[in-house]
Amino acid sequence: MNRDDLNDMLWFLAVAEERSFTKAAAKLGTSQSTLSHTIKQLEARLGLRLLTRTTRHVSPTEAGDRLLRALAPRIQDIESDIDALMAFRDKPSGTVRITLSDHALDWIVWPKLKPVLQAYPDIHVELNVDNGFRNIVEERFDAGVRLGESVDKDMIAVRIGPDWRLVVVASPEYLADHPTPGTPQDLVQHNCINHRQSRSGGLYAWEFARDGRELRVRVDGQLTFNSTITMIDAAVSGLGIGYVPENLVADEVGSGRLVRILDEWCPIFSGYYLYYPTRRQNSPAFAVVVNALRHADASTD
C-alpha cells in the first residue's frame, strides 16, 4: 500500500462514518468535488465499489462496510497513541492503581513514593494491599508488585527492590519456656504464628533451604494473621514463633526483644518487581510512578 492509498482510505473513512460527502468534506477541510473524485480514484485502484450514492444518501457497500470495520479500530488506536504522546507535554496527572503485599508497601513502595508524590499533586495513587495474587488485567489495576519469581512471563517487570529473606524469630520469654528448634521439622512441635494467604485462603507453608535441600513445613499454632506487622507484635509478646521479613524485625532483634533461630535454613528471595501488561498504554503519571520505584541497582527490567 502506498501513501496515497492510505490517505484516500482516511477520506473514505470520513465519508462512511458521516454518511455524507458534504459533512465529510467540511470535516476534512476540502471541497465536496475533490472528495468525491478521490473516492472514485480509490475505488478504481481497488477494483471495488465502496460506497452507494443516491441524491440523498451515501452508504457503504458490503465491501465498503468491511473496509470501514477494519479501518476504524486501527485509526482509533493510532489516535489514542497520539493523545497519550501529546500528554507528555502537560503536567502528569491521573490515577495509578497498584496491588501489592503489606511488606512491599511498607518497605519499598511507600518510602519511595511519598517524597515523589509531593512534587506531583495531580497524580493520584491507589495502593491495594493484598498478600495473594490478583489478575491485574481483569481487575483493572495498572500494575502489581510481587517477587520476581512470581511474575508471569508475558508481563513487563521492573525491579524495585533488593533481594531479601524471611527469618524465624521468637521472644526470649518464649524460648525460656520451650526448647529451641534445631531443624525446621522441630517447628511442628511449637506454637507458631501462621500467615493466611488472603487470595487462596490457605496457610503459608514455611519455606526453608540448606545445602541444596529445600523444605516446606506446615506449622500450627494459636494465632493466624494476614498482616505481617501483627505477626511481629505477637512474636514480641511471646505468643509464638514467627516467620517474617528480616528487615522488619531488625530493631527488635537488635534490642533483644526477638531472637533469630534456624538462621542457616532461611533462604534469600528475589527482590520485588513492579509488573504490568506488555500492551499497556503508559501515561505520564504511570511513568512517574515507575521511575520513582525503580531499584537503583537494577541493570535490566
GIFENVEN-V672857 format. One record per pair of residues at least 24 apart in sequence whose ideal C-beta (glycine too) atoms are under 10 Angstrom apart, sorted by the first residue. I is the first residue (numbers start at 0). J is the second residue. Records with the same first field share a line. If there is no record, write none. Layout:
I=J + J
This chain:
1=44
3=37 + 40 + 41 + 44
4=40 + 41 + 44 + 45
5=70
6=37 + 41
7=34 + 37 + 38 + 40 + 41 + 42 + 44 + 45
8=38 + 41 + 45 + 49 + 66 + 67 + 69 + 70 + 74
9=70 + 74
10=34 + 37 + 38 + 41
11=37 + 38 + 41 + 42 + 45 + 49 + 50 + 59 + 63 + 66 + 67 + 70
12=66 + 67 + 70 + 71 + 73 + 74
13=38
14=38 + 49 + 50 + 52 + 57 + 59 + 63 + 67
15=49 + 50 + 57 + 58 + 59 + 60 + 63 + 64 + 66 + 67 + 68 + 70 + 71
16=59 + 67 + 70 + 71 + 74
17=57
18=50 + 56 + 57 + 58 + 59
19=55 + 56 + 57
20=50 + 52 + 57
21=57
22=57
23=57
38=63
41=66
76=280
79=280
80=280
82=280
83=280 + 281 + 282 + 283
84=283
86=282 + 283 + 284
87=282 + 283 + 286
88=283
89=121 + 283
90=119 + 120 + 121 + 122 + 283 + 284
91=118 + 119 + 121 + 122 + 282 + 283 + 284 + 285 + 286 + 287 + 288
92=119 + 120 + 121 + 122 + 123 + 282 + 283 + 284 + 287
93=121 + 122 + 123 + 124 + 141 + 282 + 283 + 284 + 285 + 287
94=122 + 123 + 124 + 125 + 141 + 282 + 284 + 285
95=122 + 123 + 124 + 125 + 126 + 140 + 141 + 142 + 282 + 284 + 285 + 286 + 287 + 288 + 289
96=123 + 124 + 125 + 126 + 127 + 135 + 138 + 139 + 140 + 141 + 142 + 143
97=124 + 125 + 126 + 127 + 128 + 135 + 140 + 141 + 142 + 143 + 144 + 273 + 275 + 285 + 288 + 292
98=125 + 126 + 127 + 128 + 129 + 131 + 132 + 133 + 134 + 135 + 138 + 140 + 141 + 142 + 143 + 144 + 145 + 198
99=126 + 127 + 128 + 129 + 130 + 133 + 140 + 142 + 143 + 144 + 145 + 159 + 271 + 273
100=128 + 129 + 130 + 131 + 143 + 144 + 145 + 146 + 197 + 225 + 227 + 244 + 271
101=128 + 129 + 130 + 225 + 226 + 227 + 228 + 229 + 244 + 247
102=128 + 130 + 144 + 160 + 163 + 165 + 226 + 227 + 228 + 243 + 244 + 246 + 247 + 271
103=128 + 130 + 143 + 144 + 145 + 146 + 159 + 160 + 244 + 270 + 271 + 272 + 273 + 292
104=128 + 144
105=227 + 228 + 244 + 246 + 247
106=160 + 161 + 163 + 227 + 244 + 246 + 247 + 271
107=144 + 159 + 160 + 161 + 163 + 246 + 270 + 271 + 273 + 292 + 294
108=144 + 159 + 160 + 271 + 273 + 288 + 291 + 292
111=159 + 160 + 288 + 291 + 292 + 293 + 294
112=287 + 288 + 291 + 292
113=291
114=291
115=287 + 288 + 290 + 291 + 292
116=287 + 288 + 291
118=287 + 291
119=283 + 284 + 287 + 288 + 291
121=283 + 284
122=282 + 283 + 284 + 285 + 287 + 288 + 291
123=284
124=284 + 287 + 288 + 291
128=197 + 225 + 226
129=196 + 197 + 198 + 225
130=194 + 195 + 196 + 197 + 198 + 199 + 203 + 225 + 226 + 227
131=195 + 196 + 197 + 198 + 199 + 200 + 201 + 225
132=196 + 197 + 198 + 199
133=198
135=274 + 275 + 276 + 279
136=275 + 276 + 278 + 279
140=275 + 276
141=273 + 275 + 276 + 279 + 281 + 282 + 284 + 285 + 288 + 289
142=272 + 273 + 274 + 275 + 276 + 279 + 281 + 285 + 288 + 289 + 292
143=272 + 273 + 274 + 275
144=271 + 272 + 273 + 274 + 292
145=269 + 271 + 272 + 273 + 274
146=268 + 269 + 270 + 271 + 272
147=268 + 269 + 270 + 271 + 272 + 274
148=268 + 269 + 272
149=268 + 269 + 271 + 272 + 274
150=269 + 271 + 272 + 273 + 274 + 275
151=274 + 276
153=274 + 276 + 277 + 278
154=272 + 273 + 274 + 275 + 276 + 277 + 279
155=272 + 273 + 274 + 275 + 276 + 277 + 278 + 279 + 281 + 289 + 300
156=272 + 273 + 274 + 275 + 299 + 300
157=271 + 272 + 273 + 274 + 275 + 289 + 290 + 292 + 293 + 294 + 297 + 299 + 300
158=269 + 270 + 271 + 272 + 273 + 292 + 293 + 294 + 295 + 296 + 297 + 298 + 299 + 300
159=270 + 271 + 272 + 273 + 274 + 289 + 291 + 292 + 293 + 294 + 295 + 297
160=246 + 269 + 270 + 271 + 272 + 273 + 292 + 293 + 294 + 295 + 296 + 297
161=246 + 267 + 269 + 270 + 271 + 294 + 295 + 296 + 297
162=267 + 268 + 269 + 270 + 271
163=244 + 245 + 246 + 247 + 267 + 268 + 269 + 270 + 271
164=244 + 245 + 246 + 262 + 265 + 266 + 267 + 268
165=194 + 203 + 205 + 206 + 207 + 227 + 241 + 242 + 243 + 244 + 245 + 247 + 248 + 265 + 266 + 267 + 268
166=241 + 242 + 243 + 244 + 245 + 246 + 247 + 248 + 249 + 252 + 257 + 259 + 260 + 261 + 262 + 264 + 265
167=191 + 205 + 207 + 234 + 240 + 241 + 242 + 243 + 257 + 258 + 259 + 260 + 261 + 262 + 264 + 265
168=192 + 230 + 231 + 234 + 235 + 240 + 241 + 242 + 243 + 245 + 247 + 248 + 251 + 252 + 256 + 257 + 258 + 259 + 260 + 261 + 262
169=234 + 235 + 237 + 238 + 239 + 240 + 241 + 257 + 258 + 259 + 260
170=233 + 234 + 235 + 236 + 237 + 238 + 239 + 240 + 241 + 251 + 255 + 256 + 257 + 258
171=237 + 255 + 256 + 257 + 258
172=235 + 236 + 237 + 238 + 256
173=234 + 235 + 236 + 237 + 238 + 239 + 240 + 241 + 257 + 258
174=237 + 240 + 257 + 258 + 260
175=237
176=237
177=239 + 240
179=240 + 258 + 260 + 261
180=240 + 260 + 261 + 264
181=260 + 261
182=207 + 209 + 214 + 216 + 261 + 264
183=207 + 208 + 209 + 214 + 215 + 216 + 218 + 242 + 261 + 264 + 265
184=214 + 216
185=216 + 260 + 261
186=216 + 217 + 218 + 219 + 220 + 240 + 242 + 260 + 261
187=216 + 217 + 218 + 219
188=218 + 219
189=218 + 219 + 220 + 239 + 240
190=218 + 219 + 220 + 221 + 222 + 237 + 238 + 239 + 240
191=216 + 217 + 218 + 219 + 220 + 221 + 222 + 223 + 234 + 239 + 240 + 241 + 242
192=218 + 220 + 221 + 222 + 223 + 224 + 229 + 230 + 231 + 232 + 233 + 234 + 238 + 239 + 240 + 241 + 242 + 243
193=217 + 218 + 219 + 220 + 221 + 222 + 223 + 224 + 225 + 230 + 239 + 241 + 242
194=218 + 223 + 224 + 225 + 226 + 227 + 230 + 241 + 242 + 243
195=223 + 224 + 225 + 226
196=225
197=225 + 226
198=225
200=225
203=242
205=240 + 242 + 261 + 264 + 265
206=242 + 264 + 265 + 266 + 268
207=242 + 261 + 263 + 264 + 265 + 266
208=263 + 264 + 265 + 266 + 267
209=261 + 263 + 264 + 265 + 266
210=263 + 264
212=264
213=266
214=264 + 266
216=242 + 264
218=242
231=256 + 257
234=258
244=268
270=294 + 296 + 297
272=297 + 300
273=300
274=300
